[in-house]
Amino acid sequence: MTLTPSETAKSAYTIDYEAMYGKGYRGIIFDIDNTLVFPNAPADERSKELFQKLRQIGFQTVILSNNTGKRAGTFAKAVGADVVTGAAKPFPKKYLVCCERMHLPKEQVFFVGDQIYTDIWGANNAGIHSILVDPITTKEEFWIVAKRLLEAPVRKKLKERKDEKHHGRED
């Protein structure tokens, strides 16, 4: 079990997608809530513009959601992405289904999400490059707040490692 993301970013909107494309990635799997928009919010202009930019770069995109209702499908349609629901994150099966939907090997796909114990663990379980982003808001449902408390020591360690590398020291 590895909870460490392949890399971190401040936000899904600050990732250098052109650089990721240059590294050979061709598909992106996204979480929705607190990764792209506030929890339960519809697709906004910023998210629609991001997905348009990703298509222009040449990426295929899939929204991966634990939800089984209409929300994920409605969001995916609004941004022009495919969707896979009932993900049961952190289990790897649906991450791999996303790769199949894009007709890409997992080595050409990366995942973007805000939760370590579901999003990142799941991507890592599937052998997919994972990018952990900071959550958009900390005002969340109780069960997510509880998970965030469990994530805090892991996030702290990641930040310490990142700070050490920026100061020229290695672990």
N, C-alpha and C positions, 0 to 999 in steps of 0.2 A: 504494500500500500504506500503509494507516494502522494503526499499532499502538496508537494512543492511544484509550483507552476514552472513551465519552461521559461517564462519571462513574465514581467509585470508591466503595467502601463497605468497612468493616472486615470484614463478613461478610454472607452471604445472609440471616442472621437479624437484621441491624440496618437493613436497607433499609426506608424508610418506604413501604410498599406502598399505604397509603391515599392518600398524596400522589401516587404514580405513577398510581393510578386516577383521581385528580382531574385529572391532566394529560392524560387521555384514553387511557391505555394499558389494554388489555383482555386481553392475552395475555402470558405469560412463558415463555421457553425457558430451561431450566436445564441446566447441566452437573451431573454427580453427584459424582465423586470429588474430594475436597478442596474442593468448593464447598458441598455439603450434608452430607456425611459423610466420615469418614476413608476413604482409598483402599480399595476392595473391601469396605467394610463394608455391611451391610444397612441398610435404612431403620430409623431409630430413632424414639423417641417425639417428639423435637424436630422431625424432618423431617416426620413425619405431622401433627403439630399445625400446622406452618407451612402445609402444603398445605390443611388444613382451613380455616385462617384465610383463605387466598387465595381459596378457593371462596366463603366467606362474603362477602368483599369484592366478588366478582363476576368474578374472573379465571379464564381458561382457562389450563391449564399443559401443557407438553410437556417431557419429558426428551429431550435430544439427546446421543447417545453415539457415540463412534468404535467402541465395541465392537459385535460382531455376535452375541455369545452371549446367554445367558439373563439375565445380571446386570442389564442395563438394564431389561428387561421386568419382571423380578421386583421391582425397586426401584419402577418406575413404578406397578405394580399395588398395591404396599403403600401408596403415598402418594396413589393415586387420580388419577394423571396419565396422559396419552397418552405414547407413546414413539416416537422415530425413532432407529434404529440405523444403523451403517455410515456415520456422518456425514462421514468424510474431512475433518474440520476441518483447515485453515481454508477449504476450498472452500465457496462460498455455497449450493450447491444444496439441501442438506438443511435449512438454516436456513429457506429459503423453503418447503420441504415442511412444516415445522412450522407456518408461517403458514397454509398451505392447510388443514392438519388442523384448525386452530382457526377456519377461515373468516374470517380477519382480514387486513386489509392490513398490510404490514410496518410502517407508520407507527404502528400501534396495538399493536405488540409490542416487548418488550425482552428482552435476553438477560443472564443472570447466569452468570459463570464465573470461574475462578481463574488461567487461563493466558493470557498475552498472545499467544504465537505460534500458538495453535490457537483457543481460544475467542473472544478479542476480535478478532483479525484476521479470523476467519471471520464474525462478526456484522457487523463493519464492511464486509467485502466484500459482504455481502448487503444492506447499507443499513439495518441494524437497530440501534437504540439499544443500546449495550453498557455493562454495569456490571461492572467488575473488582473482585473481592473478594480479600482476603488468603487464602492457602491455610490450611486447617485445621491441617495439619502439614507440617513440612519433611522428615520421614522418608519418602522416596519411592524408587522404583526409579531406577536409575542414569540412564536416558535422560531421565527427568523432571527429575532433579537437574541434568543438563547443560542442559536448556532453561531452568531457573530461573536458572542462571548467566548465560545470554544475556539473560534478562529483567531482571536486576538493575539495569543502567544505566537502562532505561526506567522501572522502578518508582521509582528514585531521583529521576529528573527529575519524575515525576508528584507525588511527595511534596514536592519543593521548590516546585513550582507551587502546590500546595494550601497549604503553609505560608505562602507569600508572600501568597496571597489572604486567609488568615486574619489576617494582620498588616496588612491594608489596602492592600497594594501589588499592582498588576497587573503581568502579564508585560510 
